[in-house]
Amino acid sequence: MPITVAEKYDSRQSTTGSNAQVTLTYIASGSDDDLAIKSAVESFAPETYDGLPRQSVQIEPISEEYWDASVRYAEATTSSSGTSGGPEPGSGEYTYSFDTMGGTQHITQSLDTVGSYADSSIPSAPNFNGAIGVSNTNGNAEVQGVDITVPIYNFSETHYLTVEQVTPEYKGTLFQLTGKVNNATFRGLAAGECLFLGASGTLHGTETDTETTGDWEITYRFAASPNKTGITIGNISGIAKKGWEYLWVRYADVEDMDAMAMVKRPIAAYVEQVYEDADFSLLDIGS
């Protein structure tokens, strides 16, 4: 199948000023050959954008024959240390992007039942204490739930580091921290709210078996979800969970005397830790 390249809806994130740059993002599909995909992206993306020359092309596989691609445009300036585009390596400057488009979560319990309506043949609508989509199939009641959009704060930072900073040990640290949650305040987010999704790096220079010259452009990606307290589910109150902990509900069959029916109601709630926590100061990009 031919390779196709399409620009993503969240493309064209830009920074203005003395370090002006723009990143165009694409979805490429049709091949598992990384070199063919990269060549197709290079052919599709313009050589300049908004007066800025193309500096780098980065691709990342996301599924069979599908790739994420990003093309960075910036002024090609050269400092005494050999930096090409972006802030001086090790200067502490970085570029930042974010979105609050949220994520999808399947829930089985509502915040509040704002109305219930019964057929005239029964005394009242069964009270499920907020359980959503309760159905009865062959005598077995099930809580089906619903998918909703929940607040997720996605952000990324691109830092420019010297080759001396990006050692094999540092790359290993990034690998070990991926999929971990902050154990202390990070970027204003309380412990448990920030998940490190991983990092990707591009070397602007030359790397051989004996020597590496140039500088590294590393993008760190994070997602934030708020800690919550005072959660109430049915008649269960006082529930607290951190942003990336998982809350689930146990239901049981209970007789609703008013409706004269057996109903599913929440009888217990559980908060599970599903991500390990870690010290994000090991990222060495500040707190």
Summary of the structure (lengths in Angstrom):
residues: 287
radius of gyration: 25.4
end to end distance: 46.2
largest distance: 85.1
contacts: 786
relative contact order: 0.14
helix: 9%
strand: 51%
